[in-house]
Amino acid sequence: MSRDEFMRELEYLLADIPDEEKEDAIEYYRDYLEEAGADNEESVIREFGSPERIAAMIRADMNGHLKDGGEFTESGFQDERFRDPNYQMAKRYDLPEVTRQPSEDSSYEQSSREEGRRRRRKDRRPVRIILWIILIISASPMLLGIGGGILGILAGIVGALFGAVVALGAVTFAFLAAGFALAVAGFTAMILHPLNGILLLGLGILILGLGIVFLAVCGLFYGKFLPYLFRSIIDICNRFLHGRRTRT
Amino acid sequence: MVFNTGAALLDAIVLAVVTKDQEGTYGYKITQDVRNVIEISESTLYPVLRRLQKEECLEVYDLAYDGRNRRYYRITEKGRIQLNLYKSEWAGYSQKISRIFEEAHI
């Protein structure tokens, strides 16, 4: 990069800083290159690094960074606050290997920071588990009482339903079977004792009729009531799980 | 060089270099003079000079040279006081360090 190129680039990079600062810096570096002479020009510009680096340095100085936190050493300027990757340019102004070192540093710092965060999260997990255990143990008598009660009630309801289902079926079947048997028995008995036989037949038909009534009740119970019951149970569960969305 | 030169020491060195010439000296020459003593890069000194100037330890003036303006740096009264402070601090510090090295059995 020639002197003119360097100065043009630097001027462009400093276009937005206050005029006084810019002119002072531009003048200094122009003077400097002038004094260095044509022979040294190239090596001096190479040591400057890049216009970007010089510009970053001037900006940092302007913002007071150099004064507060930075330090000039014989190996150049060092400032711990410039560890952020975005400040790579500004971090170590005067090291010849500008690009290598900061990236190593920043990646190291980033990984160590990440590790710290992970460690913190890991540290908190056992504490949480312990708190949960304590809560569960201290609340267990109450939980057991309430839970047991609810479970008992539920089991009772289920048992009653099951009983009703079985009983209704059994009664219907018994009526039908008994009615049919009595009717058959009455029909056969009519041959020997017509009156007894007719009585038995009449009883049988009566019981058969009761059985048919029960059959109808069964039809209603199994066909209508049970599906309705299941549907409403599922509805209630849904409402518990998804809030009020299923209410229609 | 194995030892770091801190900000204050670099300030002191620059101030001392500037006082060598009664009528002041200019950026390139200051840099070369400092480079004779410690290893600094060509670009290190601008912020230092600028800061010392803002702190009124140095003052600048332009002088025509070779058909153009050359910016000269000259130490101010405040700069002298500062340099004196640095000198006495350094004397004490370097003496103590030297003594402990001399007392060391190698």
HADDOCK unambig.tbl for C-alpha pairs under 7 A between the chains (distance, minus, plus):
assign (segid A and resid 31 and name CA) (segid B and resid 70 and name CA) 6.85 0.50 0.50
assign (segid A and resid 32 and name CA) (segid B and resid 27 and name CA) 6.46 0.50 0.50
assign (segid A and resid 32 and name CA) (segid B and resid 28 and name CA) 5.20 0.50 0.50
assign (segid A and resid 35 and name CA) (segid B and resid 28 and name CA) 6.25 0.50 0.50
assign (segid A and resid 36 and name CA) (segid B and resid 28 and name CA) 7.00 0.50 0.50
assign (segid A and resid 44 and name CA) (segid B and resid 42 and name CA) 6.57 0.50 0.50
assign (segid A and resid 47 and name CA) (segid B and resid 41 and name CA) 6.72 0.50 0.50
assign (segid A and resid 47 and name CA) (segid B and resid 42 and name CA) 6.35 0.50 0.50
assign (segid A and resid 48 and name CA) (segid B and resid 42 and name CA) 6.37 0.50 0.50
assign (segid A and resid 48 and name CA) (segid B and resid 43 and name CA) 5.52 0.50 0.50
assign (segid A and resid 58 and name CA) (segid B and resid 47 and name CA) 6.70 0.50 0.50
assign (segid A and resid 61 and name CA) (segid B and resid 47 and name CA) 6.18 0.50 0.50
assign (segid A and resid 71 and name CA) (segid B and resid 6 and name CA) 6.11 0.50 0.50
assign (segid A and resid 71 and name CA) (segid B and resid 7 and name CA) 4.99 0.50 0.50
assign (segid A and resid 72 and name CA) (segid B and resid 6 and name CA) 5.82 0.50 0.50
assign (segid A and resid 72 and name CA) (segid B and resid 7 and name CA) 4.90 0.50 0.50
assign (segid A and resid 73 and name CA) (segid B and resid 4 and name CA) 5.48 0.50 0.50
assign (segid A and resid 73 and name CA) (segid B and resid 5 and name CA) 4.36 0.50 0.50
assign (segid A and resid 73 and name CA) (segid B and resid 6 and name CA) 5.13 0.50 0.50
assign (segid A and resid 73 and name CA) (segid B and resid 7 and name CA) 6.56 0.50 0.50
assign (segid A and resid 74 and name CA) (segid B and resid 4 and name CA) 6.15 0.50 0.50
assign (segid A and resid 74 and name CA) (segid B and resid 5 and name CA) 5.42 0.50 0.50
assign (segid A and resid 74 and name CA) (segid B and resid 38 and name CA) 6.32 0.50 0.50
assign (segid A and resid 74 and name CA) (segid B and resid 39 and name CA) 5.18 0.50 0.50
assign (segid A and resid 74 and name CA) (segid B and resid 40 and name CA) 4.77 0.50 0.50
assign (segid A and resid 75 and name CA) (segid B and resid 39 and name CA) 6.94 0.50 0.50
assign (segid A and resid 75 and name CA) (segid B and resid 40 and name CA) 6.19 0.50 0.50
assign (segid A and resid 76 and name CA) (segid B and resid 40 and name CA) 6.41 0.50 0.50
assign (segid A and resid 76 and name CA) (segid B and resid 41 and name CA) 6.79 0.50 0.50
assign (segid A and resid 76 and name CA) (segid B and resid 44 and name CA) 6.37 0.50 0.50
assign (segid A and resid 94 and name CA) (segid B and resid 41 and name CA) 5.90 0.50 0.50
assign (segid A and resid 94 and name CA) (segid B and resid 43 and name CA) 6.99 0.50 0.50
assign (segid A and resid 94 and name CA) (segid B and resid 44 and name CA) 6.62 0.50 0.50
